[in-house]
Amino acid sequence: MGEGTDDEFYEISAVSRLTGLSTHVLRVWEKRYSVVEPDRTRTKRRQYSRKDVHRLTTLKSLVDHGNTISSIANLDTRVLEERLAQVTQLENPEKSYQDTGCQVGFIGVHARKAVRDAADISEGFSLIAEFPGLDAMVENLKPGALDILIVEIGSLFPEDLESIQGGLEQLGARKAVVIYQFAAADITEPGYTEKVITLRGPVTSAEVLLACGANFDRPEIPRSGDLRDPTEVESEIPDRIFTPEALQSISKLTSVLQCECPQHIANLISGLSAFEEYSSRCENLNEDDAKLHAFLHQETALSRHRMEQALLYLLEKEGISF
């Protein structure tokens, strides 16, 4: 099923989060019932296409509605969609998802662009409400106004999931997508909380659509003449301004500006420096991908250098010398 070289691909861990199926169940369904046939990388890692994810999501929905996987595993995806539409309509005859599309409400800030982009590229995905918090959304929307609730949260704890699930019931929505930055591993496992899918941010519009189960056409990738040709790699790599020890010291500073920007930027530079070194080693070890990794090496080095300049400016403003 992982057909098409132009498709986007997802590893099994991402597919598990998007579909709500554990990696164990995914492997069993593939081996025993051949529900999908994901492509494989040269290192034999599974790569699932968007069509694979959509089919798996549809199969799981039907299983959740009482079908056995053995009875539906070999059905065509279109047949599965029609069967699911019938089941959904029977459960809620006043509102057919296939007819009305997907009505979405969003709570958050950083993922707003990805959610809005998702609405722009999918006719079946309508962003109808944005609120600063769950209480405000429940207070202002009538039950049944939303199909899906998207909530962005920095730190995710069990009590947050309970609150979101309670909000789902009050809103009459059928599921929630929670985009988080930090969380305990066990609460992000598929099936931990009913009707809630968790995604670690940052997310793309494609991930938002897949998690919501909306049908969409893949947006055309821009081909601007302003983009630098990856094969044209310049030889000069800017020297590092800060040593690892200096960055470590800065990351532990207490900021005079009542914010932690210097610490955050120092951590970003450390991460960029590590990837810069990684790309450099790949450039030397892998002849097939030498040009690609030379490009990545230089772009990362340039990004690191720009962030170093920003950190220098911040330190000067705070009166800190290194």
BAFI-3210 file (N, C-alpha, C; in Angstrom, 3 decimals, decimal comma, padded with zeros to 6 digits):
// residues 322
n [1|2|3|4|5|6|7|8|9|10|11|12|13|14|15|16|17|18|19|20|21|22|23|24|25|26|27|28|29|30|31|32|33|34|35|36|37|38|39|40|41|42|43|44|45|46|47|48|49|50|51|52|53|54|55|56|57|58|59|60|61|62|63|64|65|66|67|68|69|70|71|72|73|74|75|76|77|78|79|80|81|82|83|84|85|86|87|88|89|90|91|92|93|94|95|96|97|98|99|100|101|102|103|104|105|106|107|108|109|110|111|112|113|114|115|116|117|118|119|120|121|122|123|124|125|126|127|128|129|130|131|132|133|134|135|136|137|138|139|140|141|142|143|144|145|146|147|148|149|150|151|152|153|154|155|156|157|158|159|160|161|162|163|164|165|166|167|168|169|170|171|172|173|174|175|176|177|178|179|180|181|182|183|184|185|186|187|188|189|190|191|192|193|194|195|196|197|198|199|200|201|202|203|204|205|206|207|208|209|210|211|212|213|214|215|216|217|218|219|220|221|222|223|224|225|226|227|228|229|230|231|232|233|234|235|236|237|238|239|240|241|242|243|244|245|246|247|248|249|250|251|252|253|254|255|256|257|258|259|260|261|262|263|264|265|266|267|268|269|270|271|272|273|274|275|276|277|278|279|280|281|282|283|284|285|286|287|288|289|290|291|292|293|294|295|296|297|298|299|300|301|302|303|304|305|306|307|308|309|310|311|312|313|314|315|316|317|318|319|320|321|322]
n.u [000,820|002,129|002,487|003,817|006,241|006,280|004,946|004,316|006,021|005,729|007,084|006,718|006,206|005,114|002,825|001,473|000,773|-000,895|-002,999|-003,914|-003,428|-001,482|002,051|002,551|000,053|-000,172|001,919|001,031|-001,415|-000,444|001,225|-000,446|-002,887|-002,345|-003,071|-002,018|000,796|003,572|006,254|009,816|012,835|016,342|017,467|015,542|013,438|010,033|007,988|005,259|002,667|000,506|-001,906|-001,824|-001,992|-004,513|-006,126|-005,596|-006,592|-009,294|-009,912|-009,438|-011,460|-013,743|-013,364|-013,560|-016,243|-017,328|-016,763|-014,913|-011,419|-010,565|-012,732|-012,882|-010,422|-009,520|-011,031|-011,663|-010,399|-012,230|-014,662|-014,514|-014,641|-017,240|-018,728|-018,064|-019,127|-021,847|-022,235|-021,607|-023,583|-025,873|-025,520|-025,656|-028,001|-028,755|-026,571|-024,240|-020,958|-019,696|-021,235|-021,300|-018,694|-015,724|-015,918|-013,978|-012,480|-010,106|-007,608|-004,967|-001,628|001,048|000,731|-001,116|-000,756|-000,236|-002,664|-004,459|-003,405|-003,990|-006,746|-006,877|-005,938|-007,623|-010,813|-012,635|-012,124|-012,887|-012,143|-013,762|-013,799|-011,830|-010,366|-009,103|-008,994|-010,230|-012,500|-013,680|-014,376|-016,251|-018,197|-019,085|-019,799|-022,347|-023,459|-022,446|-021,552|-018,940|-016,860|-014,286|-011,857|-009,013|-006,264|-003,645|-000,893|001,606|002,939|001,968|-000,208|-001,797|-004,167|-004,737|-005,505|-007,821|-009,390|-009,639|-010,986|-013,359|-014,218|-014,677|-016,971|-018,820|-018,888|-019,795|-018,196|-016,471|-013,823|-010,525|-007,534|-004,447|-001,792|001,383|004,305|005,927|005,656|004,725|005,807|003,988|001,374|001,042|000,785|-000,923|-004,418|-004,454|-006,141|-009,527|-010,799|-008,915|-006,147|-002,666|-000,090|003,268|004,587|006,705|004,069|003,047|000,859|-000,008|000,248|-001,642|-004,014|-003,986|-004,182|-006,699|-008,177|-009,094|-009,824|-007,562|-005,818|-002,451|-000,486|001,006|004,495|006,427|008,418|010,606|012,535|014,231|015,237|018,134|020,248|020,714|022,918|024,868|027,200|028,823|032,237|033,104|032,888|031,521|033,464|033,180|031,797|031,295|032,510|031,811|031,840|031,392|028,794|027,463|027,754|026,329|023,794|023,010|022,599|020,976|018,613|018,798|016,863|014,395|013,591|014,242|015,709|018,544|019,461|017,820|018,592|021,281|021,020|019,810|021,879|023,764|022,442|022,297|025,030|025,710|024,253|025,466|028,040|027,338|026,308|028,612|030,225|028,689|028,906|031,518|031,546|029,567|029,471|027,514|025,572|026,981|026,920|024,415|024,680|026,797|025,561|023,600|025,326|026,544|024,322|023,352|025,534|025,547|023,101|023,633|025,662|024,248|022,539|024,433|025,320|022,999|022,897|025,207|024,421|022,285|023,640|025,264|023,347|022,468|024,645|026,542|029,591|031,707]
n.v [-001,205|001,158|003,074|005,041|007,309|009,976|010,431|011,327|009,907|007,932|006,842|003,863|004,538|007,110|006,555|004,958|006,846|008,507|006,873|005,573|002,954|000,441|-000,196|-002,894|-004,058|-003,030|-004,385|-007,029|-006,968|-006,421|-008,645|-010,898|-010,326|-008,779|-006,043|-003,604|-002,768|-001,595|000,448|-000,159|000,994|001,164|000,073|-001,604|-000,498|000,258|002,228|004,187|005,256|008,153|007,135|004,586|005,209|006,395|004,206|002,408|003,895|003,943|001,209|000,739|002,322|000,969|-001,482|-000,578|-000,085|-002,575|-004,461|-007,338|-007,628|-009,618|-009,963|-007,711|-007,035|-007,564|-005,997|-003,482|-000,124|001,912|000,601|000,125|002,770|003,468|001,687|002,560|005,150|004,554|003,344|005,510|007,335|006,002|006,060|008,745|010,207|012,804|014,141|013,780|012,963|012,668|014,285|016,877|017,559|018,187|019,717|021,867|022,866|025,012|025,349|027,203|028,432|028,281|026,227|027,243|028,187|025,807|024,478|026,265|026,243|023,618|023,785|025,374|023,750|021,622|020,700|019,364|020,039|022,199|025,028|026,303|027,635|029,391|029,511|030,875|029,099|025,971|026,202|028,584|027,863|025,792|027,276|029,027|027,629|025,675|022,389|019,787|021,382|021,022|018,637|017,786|018,502|020,428|020,734|022,615|022,194|022,858|021,273|018,034|016,289|013,580|014,644|016,725|015,413|014,199|016,455|017,438|015,329|015,499|017,971|017,274|015,672|017,557|019,294|017,635|016,610|014,278|013,426|014,290|016,058|016,306|018,445|018,412|019,431|018,407|015,387|012,642|009,397|007,226|008,256|009,105|006,933|004,979|004,623|005,179|007,193|007,374|008,383|010,380|011,655|011,942|014,200|014,993|018,211|020,388|020,483|019,607|020,783|018,569|016,477|017,285|017,016|014,266|013,227|014,128|012,738|013,701|013,966|014,943|016,814|016,586|019,417|021,502|021,554|024,411|025,883|027,938|030,423|031,667|029,870|028,253|026,206|022,918|021,504|023,301|023,941|026,013|026,474|027,604|027,432|028,938|029,873|028,698|030,713|030,457|028,307|024,865|024,760|027,417|027,792|025,992|027,236|029,616|028,602|028,123|030,490|033,103|035,185|038,717|040,090|039,138|036,923|033,889|033,888|034,015|031,561|029,722|030,185|029,504|026,759|026,037|026,609|024,745|022,394|022,771|022,807|020,190|018,786|019,842|018,761|016,076|016,026|016,701|014,448|012,486|013,394|012,762|010,007|008,782|008,256|008,261|010,083|012,411|015,082|015,971|015,878|017,613|019,967|020,106|020,285|022,797|024,560|024,193|025,102|027,805|028,600|028,123|030,037|032,431|032,347|032,469|035,089|036,406|035,661|036,870|039,549|039,625|039,022|041,235|043,230|042,508|042,932|040,968|039,316|037,187]
n.w [000,000|000,403|-001,831|-004,529|-005,193|-004,642|-002,370|001,112|003,897|006,875|009,952|011,995|014,683|014,530|013,034|014,832|016,798|015,288|014,427|016,675|017,136|018,671|018,278|018,341|017,640|015,065|013,739|013,988|012,577|010,013|009,481|009,898|008,625|006,424|006,054|005,230|003,141|003,916|002,644|002,684|004,200|003,353|005,551|006,406|007,834|008,495|006,313|006,093|003,918|003,333|002,444|003,529|006,265|006,373|005,628|007,742|009,894|009,255|009,357|012,105|013,216|012,373|013,660|016,265|016,251|016,428|014,419|013,376|012,851|011,128|009,451|007,876|006,893|004,280|002,631|000,134|000,391|-000,242|000,104|002,820|003,756|002,973|004,522|007,093|006,982|006,871|009,382|011,074|010,370|011,155|013,910|014,438|013,067|012,463|011,654|009,258|008,789|006,329|004,709|005,843|006,411|008,415|011,421|013,241|016,305|017,888|020,384|021,469|020,573|019,291|017,418|015,755|013,091|011,650|011,982|010,764|008,181|007,534|007,322|005,079|002,985|002,819|001,855|003,409|006,000|008,412|010,162|012,718|015,113|017,516|020,652|023,769|025,885|027,315|028,965|028,083|025,499|025,909|027,185|025,212|022,884|021,344|022,301|020,143|018,113|017,302|015,619|016,063|018,512|018,889|020,890|022,168|024,287|026,695|028,798|029,464|031,530|033,401|034,586|032,867|030,533|031,469|031,928|029,309|028,097|029,507|028,567|025,913|026,140|027,061|024,903|022,951|020,970|018,779|018,989|020,292|019,508|020,878|021,149|022,307|024,239|026,311|028,150|030,282|029,371|029,371|029,247|026,684|025,153|022,662|023,102|025,801|026,774|026,070|022,912|022,482|020,778|020,855|019,943|019,512|019,566|017,515|014,995|011,633|008,998|007,562|009,418|011,269|009,780|009,233|011,820|012,482|010,692|008,290|004,782|002,289|-000,243|-001,176|-000,516|-002,978|-003,329|-002,837|-005,385|-005,446|-007,109|-005,475|-003,684|-002,569|-004,535|-003,539|-004,417|-004,845|-002,946|-000,743|000,261|002,617|006,068|008,850|011,702|015,095|017,631|020,337|022,865|023,812|026,604|027,350|026,399|028,031|030,497|030,056|029,696|032,260|033,473|035,361|034,117|033,722|032,449|033,170|031,726|029,918|027,606|026,802|027,862|026,485|023,807|023,944|024,388|021,973|020,166|020,999|020,243|017,440|016,876|017,484|015,515|013,302|013,496|013,232|010,562|009,209|009,676|008,401|005,832|005,250|005,505|003,964|000,720|-001,269|-000,426|-000,176|-001,219|-000,355|002,459|002,760|002,071|004,131|006,292|005,870|005,872|008,460|009,904|009,170|010,251|012,942|013,293|012,933|015,133|017,129|016,793|017,552|020,229|021,213|021,009|022,842|025,245|025,438|025,839|028,328|029,814|030,229|030,089|028,145]
ca.u [000,000|002,985|002,789|004,026|007,501|006,124|004,119|004,995|006,099|005,733|007,578|005,671|005,862|004,212|001,558|000,823|000,157|-001,938|-004,133|-004,372|-003,087|-000,143|002,985|002,372|-001,131|000,150|002,726|000,185|-002,359|000,298|001,728|-001,503|-004,012|-001,856|-003,969|-001,243|002,144|004,421|007,572|010,931|014,081|017,473|017,740|014,360|012,454|008,765|007,605|003,849|002,190|-000,716|-002,994|-001,737|-002,485|-005,961|-006,749|-005,488|-007,521|-010,648|-010,041|-009,566|-012,783|-014,716|-013,162|-014,128|-017,700|-017,785|-016,333|-013,664|-010,431|-010,499|-013,853|-012,805|-009,029|-009,264|-011,938|-011,089|-010,505|-013,473|-015,734|-014,389|-015,130|-018,701|-019,267|-017,909|-020,089|-023,153|-022,255|-021,626|-024,883|-026,856|-025,337|-026,026|-028,684|-028,939|-025,331|-023,351|-019,619|-019,381|-021,978|-021,044|-017,280|-015,203|-015,938|-012,848|-012,199|-008,685|-007,141|-003,508|-000,933|002,158|000,282|-002,218|-000,480|-000,403|-004,106|-005,071|-002,960|-004,760|-008,064|-006,730|-005,642|-008,609|-012,200|-013,408|-011,608|-013,320|-011,802|-014,901|-013,705|-010,563|-010,571|-007,883|-009,023|-011,326|-013,696|-014,300|-014,969|-017,459|-019,194|-019,567|-020,257|-023,441|-023,091|-022,624|-021,016|-017,632|-016,549|-012,952|-011,235|-007,545|-005,770|-002,189|-000,534|003,053|003,227|000,755|-000,314|-003,064|-005,327|-005,050|-006,261|-009,159|-010,107|-009,950|-012,035|-014,585|-014,634|-015,226|-018,334|-019,667|-019,010|-020,389|-017,252|-016,199|-012,464|-009,630|-006,121|-003,686|-000,422|002,118|005,760|006,511|004,652|005,185|005,708|002,858|000,089|000,955|000,617|-002,246|-005,432|-004,399|-007,387|-010,470|-011,158|-007,886|-004,896|-001,616|000,984|004,306|004,850|005,812|003,390|002,788|-000,549|-000,297|000,055|-002,929|-005,073|-003,969|-004,689|-008,138|-008,840|-009,698|-009,288|-006,970|-004,839|-001,142|-000,192|002,144|005,712|006,870|009,709|010,966|013,861|015,081|015,822|019,479|020,413|021,455|024,170|025,844|027,643|030,002|033,254|033,427|032,065|031,901|034,030|032,306|032,096|031,234|032,942|030,770|031,866|030,749|027,351|026,965|027,676|025,246|022,511|022,689|022,505|019,690|018,544|018,446|015,708|013,208|013,234|015,300|016,141|019,944|019,579|017,187|019,413|022,485|020,644|019,608|023,206|024,369|021,797|022,739|026,435|025,740|023,803|026,515|029,084|026,759|026,260|029,988|030,688|027,968|029,478|032,786|031,376|028,602|029,785|026,289|024,838|027,989|026,471|023,296|025,147|027,603|024,574|023,052|026,410|026,739|023,121|023,304|026,600|025,096|022,058|024,333|026,384|023,257|022,077|025,537|025,278|021,865|023,264|026,151|023,648|021,555|024,584|025,692|022,250|022,345|025,880|027,250|030,746|032,303]
ca.v [000,000|002,323|003,314|006,413|007,831|011,375|010,501|011,505|008,642|008,026|005,646|003,145|005,242|008,201|005,946|004,510|008,012|009,061|005,957|005,041|001,534|000,209|-000,749|-004,356|-004,369|-002,731|-005,474|-008,224|-006,785|-006,530|-010,000|-011,904|-009,995|-008,002|-004,901|-002,665|-003,241|-000,398|000,373|-000,367|001,695|000,245|-000,600|-002,444|000,181|000,487|003,572|004,163|006,407|008,751|006,198|003,524|005,731|006,558|002,873|001,874|004,646|003,482|-000,141|000,825|002,862|-000,104|-002,440|000,063|-000,167|-003,947|-005,375|-008,063|-007,284|-010,694|-009,872|-006,511|-006,751|-007,675|-005,137|-002,299|001,044|002,618|-000,159|000,394|004,127|003,455|000,990|003,444|006,238|004,011|003,165|006,838|007,959|005,327|006,502|010,166|010,451|014,211|014,755|012,861|013,547|012,685|015,364|018,199|017,812|018,080|021,005|021,799|023,974|025,007|026,075|027,212|029,556|027,939|025,340|027,898|028,234|024,460|024,177|027,104|025,720|022,397|024,212|025,948|022,758|020,534|021,148|018,694|020,432|023,578|025,591|027,181|028,336|029,445|030,079|030,836|028,001|025,014|026,715|029,586|027,158|025,105|028,285|029,780|026,780|024,757|020,969|019,284|022,309|020,554|017,222|017,525|019,539|020,414|021,472|022,709|022,327|022,714|020,085|017,204|015,404|012,828|015,477|017,507|014,532|014,041|017,704|017,505|014,352|016,080|018,999|016,574|015,261|018,748|019,863|016,660|016,301|012,840|013,133|015,427|015,924|017,099|018,711|018,707|019,547|017,490|014,537|011,320|008,505|006,304|008,880|009,355|005,655|004,838|003,957|005,564|007,902|007,166|009,489|011,426|011,345|012,879|014,450|015,853|019,358|021,074|019,636|020,170|020,721|017,191|015,683|017,689|016,409|012,817|012,949|014,399|011,804|014,405|013,714|016,164|016,686|017,054|020,736|021,548|022,069|025,595|025,811|029,331|030,660|032,210|028,791|027,905|024,848|022,120|020,970|024,383|024,093|026,845|025,751|028,263|027,150|029,931|029,360|028,799|031,843|029,995|026,941|024,104|025,118|028,721|027,580|025,327|028,251|030,545|027,911|028,067|031,848|033,711|036,353|039,999|040,598|038,414|035,884|032,885|033,848|033,598|030,121|028,988|030,304|028,693|025,355|025,868|026,585|023,442|021,403|022,997|022,393|018,725|018,324|020,263|017,724|014,848|016,166|016,677|013,053|011,776|013,871|012,069|008,549|008,281|008,838|008,426|011,266|013,403|016,439|016,317|016,142|018,832|021,050|020,167|020,746|024,235|025,287|024,145|025,979|029,184|028,835|028,217|031,309|033,498|032,281|032,955|036,544|036,836|035,474|037,937|040,779|039,504|039,107|042,635|043,985|042,136|043,281|039,735|039,138|035,846]
ca.w [000,000|000,456|-003,213|-004,946|-004,688|-004,268|-001,169|002,387|004,607|008,327|010,614|012,729|015,919|014,163|012,619|016,059|017,425|014,432|014,273|017,950|017,194|019,212|017,283|018,352|016,841|013,669|013,180|013,893|011,472|008,751|009,282|009,881|007,746|005,270|005,889|004,408|002,815|003,932|002,027|003,630|003,909|003,134|006,823|006,679|008,681|007,806|005,920|005,732|003,160|003,844|002,135|004,537|007,539|006,238|005,642|009,106|010,742|008,920|009,915|013,567|013,530|012,188|014,760|017,463|016,135|016,592|013,362|013,631|011,836|010,131|008,515|007,042|006,532|002,840|001,876|-000,479|001,258|-000,537|000,737|004,252|003,992|002,850|005,690|008,256|006,829|007,237|010,836|011,683|010,118|012,004|015,293|014,545|011,807|012,187|011,189|008,546|008,619|004,915|004,069|006,401|006,619|009,772|012,109|014,171|017,212|018,257|021,559|021,452|019,946|018,407|016,340|015,026|011,648|011,085|011,957|009,735|006,881|007,306|006,847|003,735|001,948|002,839|001,802|004,438|007,315|008,636|011,465|012,976|016,396|018,239|021,977|024,591|026,842|027,192|029,630|027,205|024,364|026,385|027,542|024,056|021,786|021,636|022,147|018,790|017,115|016,868|015,450|016,618|019,326|018,871|022,066|022,296|025,695|026,861|029,606|029,491|032,683|033,382|034,895|031,668|029,649|032,055|031,681|027,880|027,825|030,041|027,622|024,745|026,457|027,136|023,566|022,051|019,892|018,737|019,461|020,498|019,157|021,836|020,701|023,543|024,171|027,274|028,792|030,707|028,220|029,389|028,927|025,243|024,469|022,059|023,915|027,224|027,028|024,978|022,019|022,469|020,090|021,265|018,983|020,062|018,723|016,588|014,024|010,317|008,608|007,152|010,632|011,842|008,981|009,448|013,163|012,481|009,798|007,159|003,451|001,762|-001,315|-000,724|-001,066|-003,896|-002,707|-003,581|-006,079|-005,647|-007,649|-004,422|-002,901|-003,013|-005,054|-002,559|-004,976|-004,878|-001,566|-000,557|001,034|003,880|007,242|009,870|012,953|016,256|018,504|021,719|023,152|024,525|028,025|027,492|026,215|029,234|031,557|029,730|029,869|033,688|033,994|035,711|033,257|034,299|031,712|033,612|030,753|029,793|026,205|026,615|028,124|025,393|022,597|024,170|024,157|020,536|019,526|021,310|019,382|016,060|016,786|017,466|014,194|012,371|013,564|012,673|009,113|008,725|009,685|007,338|004,578|005,032|005,547|002,995|-000,578|-002,055|000,021|000,217|-001,550|000,520|003,815|002,706|002,092|005,487|007,165|005,742|006,292|009,918|010,399|008,978|011,251|014,232|013,341|013,125|016,515|017,964|016,714|018,377|021,633|021,539|021,183|024,111|026,358|025,530|026,432|029,745|030,506|030,587|029,215|028,071]
c.u [000,864|003,431|003,045|005,277|007,387|005,348|004,976|004,973|006,256|006,256|006,510|005,276|004,895|002,841|000,776|000,114|-001,025|-003,176|-004,720|-004,133|-001,686|000,750|002,863|001,184|-000,866|000,927|001,897|-000,777|-001,664|000,693|000,606|-002,578|-003,608|-002,725|-003,327|000,107|003,073|005,733|008,623|012,129|015,180|017,851|016,523|013,346|011,198|008,564|006,175|003,485|000,954|-001,915|-003,011|-002,353|-004,003|-006,676|-006,729|-006,447|-008,956|-010,897|-010,239|-010,950|-013,852|-014,596|-013,749|-015,652|-018,205|-017,422|-015,063|-012,687|-010,361|-011,596|-013,748|-011,411|-008,791|-010,180|-011,190|-011,327|-011,808|-014,675|-015,715|-014,944|-016,665|-019,344|-019,177|-018,909|-021,487|-023,281|-022,381|-022,991|-025,971|-026,770|-025,790|-026,722|-028,850|-027,696|-024,427|-022,021|-019,260|-020,058|-021,532|-019,573|-016,922|-015,120|-014,947|-012,772|-010,767|-008,439|-005,615|-002,953|000,053|001,730|-000,796|-001,972|-000,697|-001,886|-004,803|-004,663|-003,725|-006,144|-007,995|-006,584|-006,638|-010,022|-013,021|-013,029|-011,938|-012,984|-012,861|-014,776|-012,296|-010,815|-009,276|-007,841|-010,257|-012,614|-014,442|-014,985|-016,275|-018,579|-019,848|-020,107|-021,401|-022,952|-023,402|-022,062|-019,699|-017,633|-015,259|-012,445|-009,723|-007,049|-004,248|-001,849|000,961|003,424|001,938|000,807|-001,662|-004,285|-005,724|-005,882|-007,683|-010,007|-010,534|-011,056|-013,382|-015,126|-015,235|-016,690|-019,281|-019,909|-019,708|-019,506|-016,892|-014,766|-011,671|-008,230|-005,353|-002,243|000,374|003,608|006,435|005,391|005,322|004,887|004,429|001,553|-000,039|000,837|-000,790|-003,209|-005,409|-005,691|-008,297|-010,750|-010,133|-006,636|-003,867|-000,544|002,019|004,623|006,333|005,215|003,238|001,295|-000,939|-000,545|-001,268|-004,070|-005,142|-004,546|-006,199|-008,900|-009,490|-009,038|-008,707|-006,021|-003,529|-000,827|001,041|003,343|006,213|008,250|010,141|012,375|014,810|015,740|017,190|019,555|021,254|022,778|025,262|026,280|028,899|030,974|033,459|032,404|032,471|032,432|033,032|032,764|032,174|031,745|031,789|030,692|031,162|029,229|026,728|026,802|026,509|023,889|022,076|022,517|021,082|019,606|018,115|017,166|014,413|012,701|014,425|015,814|017,613|020,135|019,001|018,050|020,694|022,193|020,411|020,939|023,892|023,778|022,221|024,193|026,548|025,309|024,806|027,636|028,601|026,760|027,648|030,522|030,002|028,528|030,746|032,618|030,523|028,815|028,530|025,568|025,780|027,517|025,344|023,787|026,091|026,699|024,003|024,088|026,527|025,526|023,008|024,346|026,192|024,014|022,673|025,020|025,417|022,760|023,175|025,567|024,144|022,194|024,258|025,421|022,907|022,481|025,074|024,609|022,110|023,628|026,676|028,394|031,265|033,549]
c.v [001,268|002,724|004,779|007,010|009,277|011,546|010,837|010,181|008,881|006,723|005,088|003,862|006,385|007,662|005,473|005,675|008,520|008,177|005,493|003,554|001,385|-000,368|-002,264|-004,759|-004,112|-003,870|-006,747|-008,109|-006,930|-007,980|-011,007|-011,623|-009,186|-006,774|-003,778|-003,304|-002,032|-000,626|000,156|000,472|000,672|-000,497|-001,387|-001,799|000,455|001,965|003,524|005,425|006,990|007,835|005,050|003,987|005,890|005,210|002,288|002,581|004,181|002,094|-000,096|001,339|001,791|-001,171|-001,877|000,006|-001,613|-004,923|-006,105|-007,746|-008,358|-010,578|-008,684|-006,244|-006,723|-006,801|-003,946|-001,079|001,811|001,922|000,079|001,775|004,169|002,783|001,864|004,601|005,781|003,872|004,515|007,489|007,316|005,803|007,946|010,581|011,922|014,859|013,725|013,547|013,658|013,877|016,740|018,527|017,741|019,469|020,964|023,058|023,871|025,869|026,038|028,424|029,081|027,065|025,983|027,892|026,867|024,108|024,991|026,647|024,446|022,736|024,746|024,879|021,610|021,091|020,540|019,075|021,903|024,018|026,637|027,977|028,266|030,146|029,984|029,674|027,141|025,536|027,706|028,916|026,475|026,106|028,916|028,933|025,881|023,322|020,488|020,188|021,818|019,049|016,878|018,749|019,367|021,307|021,441|022,966|022,073|021,423|019,304|016,220|014,675|013,687|016,371|016,680|014,325|015,290|017,813|016,522|014,839|017,164|018,402|016,207|016,459|019,349|018,923|016,336|014,824|012,480|014,419|015,062|016,861|017,213|019,182|018,859|018,526|016,685|013,258|010,325|007,691|006,962|009,245|008,057|005,563|004,092|004,331|006,276|007,759|008,473|010,618|010,900|012,381|012,977|015,345|016,970|019,597|020,114|020,369|020,092|019,307|016,300|016,013|016,999|014,901|012,459|013,154|013,441|012,463|013,991|015,016|015,823|017,245|018,409|020,684|022,166|023,269|025,391|027,224|029,442|031,217|031,125|028,420|026,449|024,042|021,588|022,040|024,705|024,949|026,143|026,329|027,941|028,135|029,273|029,529|029,933|031,394|028,561|026,188|024,467|026,459|028,594|026,924|026,319|029,202|029,893|027,849|029,454|032,189|035,037|037,607|040,540|039,890|037,424|034,955|032,781|033,447|032,090|029,299|029,018|029,500|027,218|025,070|025,761|025,246|022,354|021,533|022,542|020,869|018,197|018,714|019,220|016,415|014,900|016,098|015,251|012,241|012,138|013,106|010,552|007,999|008,960|009,123|009,725|012,415|014,830|016,892|016,686|017,337|020,056|021,226|020,702|022,260|025,028|025,311|025,075|027,444|029,546|028,997|029,565|032,476|033,523|032,739|034,485|037,099|036,723|036,537|039,247|040,763|039,665|040,536|043,481|043,704|042,449|042,069|039,541|037,724|035,887]
c.w [000,000|-000,918|-003,468|-004,342|-004,226|-002,970|000,045|003,128|006,095|008,910|011,542|014,012|015,639|013,775|013,845|016,737|016,614|014,363|015,597|018,095|017,778|018,118|017,212|017,481|015,366|013,024|013,011|012,722|010,121|008,466|009,084|008,835|006,513|004,998|005,078|004,129|002,768|003,198|003,117|003,199|003,672|004,404|007,317|007,630|007,872|007,489|005,379|004,958|003,823|003,591|003,144|005,853|007,495|006,306|007,060|010,065|010,520|009,491|011,427|013,964|013,407|013,276|016,047|017,458|016,109|015,496|013,796|012,512|010,755|009,080|007,566|006,486|005,036|001,991|001,290|000,423|001,017|000,116|002,249|004,596|003,952|004,063|006,932|008,187|007,238|008,750|011,533|011,539|010,968|013,442|015,483|013,260|011,471|011,588|010,555|008,287|007,145|004,227|004,546|006,551|008,089|010,391|013,269|015,031|017,706|019,488|021,541|020,738|018,886|017,225|015,474|013,519|011,000|010,974|010,877|008,335|006,530|006,765|005,422|002,651|001,928|002,856|002,931|005,852|007,523|010,051|011,800|014,267|016,954|019,574|022,778|025,570|026,678|027,825|028,740|026,016|024,765|026,655|026,310|022,909|022,239|021,493|020,725|017,715|016,525|016,612|016,186|017,361|019,263|019,999|022,073|023,761|025,847|027,574|029,811|030,656|032,642|033,650|033,719|030,695|030,158|031,788|030,224|027,521|028,367|029,126|026,363|024,969|026,494|025,755|022,589|020,867|019,929|019,106|019,610|020,027|020,071|021,349|021,916|023,273|025,087|027,935|029,275|029,596|028,213|028,978|027,452|024,451|023,880|022,982|025,377|027,624|025,820|024,233|021,992|021,774|020,518|020,196|019,651|019,080|018,510|015,561|012,700|010,028|008,200|008,361|011,303|011,102|009,173|010,810|013,238|011,572|008,612|005,858|002,919|000,623|-000,819|-001,331|-001,950|-003,200|-003,495|-004,175|-006,426|-006,210|-006,620|-003,583|-003,453|-003,444|-004,059|-003,087|-005,017|-003,456|-001,518|000,385|002,424|004,966|008,332|011,141|014,090|017,166|019,962|021,838|023,827|026,002|028,267|027,351|027,443|030,374|031,309|029,980|031,332|034,311|034,415|034,986|034,011|033,664|032,093|032,544|030,615|028,364|026,028|026,825|026,975|024,130|022,749|023,928|022,676|019,800|019,779|020,430|017,944|015,881|016,708|016,103|013,118|012,322|012,948|011,144|008,507|008,658|008,592|005,969|004,233|004,906|004,421|001,650|-001,393|-001,706|000,386|-000,034|-000,630|001,914|003,869|002,764|003,502|006,474|007,106|006,227|007,817|010,521|010,274|009,999|012,642|014,385|013,581|014,574|017,476|017,966|017,583|019,857|022,078|021,831|022,525|025,314|026,563|026,214|027,932|030,525|030,955|029,599|029,305|027,222]
res [m|g|e|g|t|d|d|e|f|y|e|i|s|a|v|s|r|l|t|g|l|s|t|h|v|l|r|v|w|e|k|r|y|s|v|v|e|p|d|r|t|r|t|k|r|r|q|y|s|r|k|d|v|h|r|l|t|t|l|k|s|l|v|d|h|g|n|t|i|s|s|i|a|n|l|d|t|r|v|l|e|e|r|l|a|q|v|t|q|l|e|n|p|e|k|s|y|q|d|t|g|c|q|v|g|f|i|g|v|h|a|r|k|a|v|r|d|a|a|d|i|s|e|g|f|s|l|i|a|e|f|p|g|l|d|a|m|v|e|n|l|k|p|g|a|l|d|i|l|i|v|e|i|g|s|l|f|p|e|d|l|e|s|i|q|g|g|l|e|q|l|g|a|r|k|a|v|v|i|y|q|f|a|a|a|d|i|t|e|p|g|y|t|e|k|v|i|t|l|r|g|p|v|t|s|a|e|v|l|l|a|c|g|a|n|f|d|r|p|e|i|p|r|s|g|d|l|r|d|p|t|e|v|e|s|e|i|p|d|r|i|f|t|p|e|a|l|q|s|i|s|k|l|t|s|v|l|q|c|e|c|p|q|h|i|a|n|l|i|s|g|l|s|a|f|e|e|y|s|s|r|c|e|n|l|n|e|d|d|a|k|l|h|a|f|l|h|q|e|t|a|l|s|r|h|r|m|e|q|a|l|l|y|l|l|e|k|e|g|i|s|f]
***
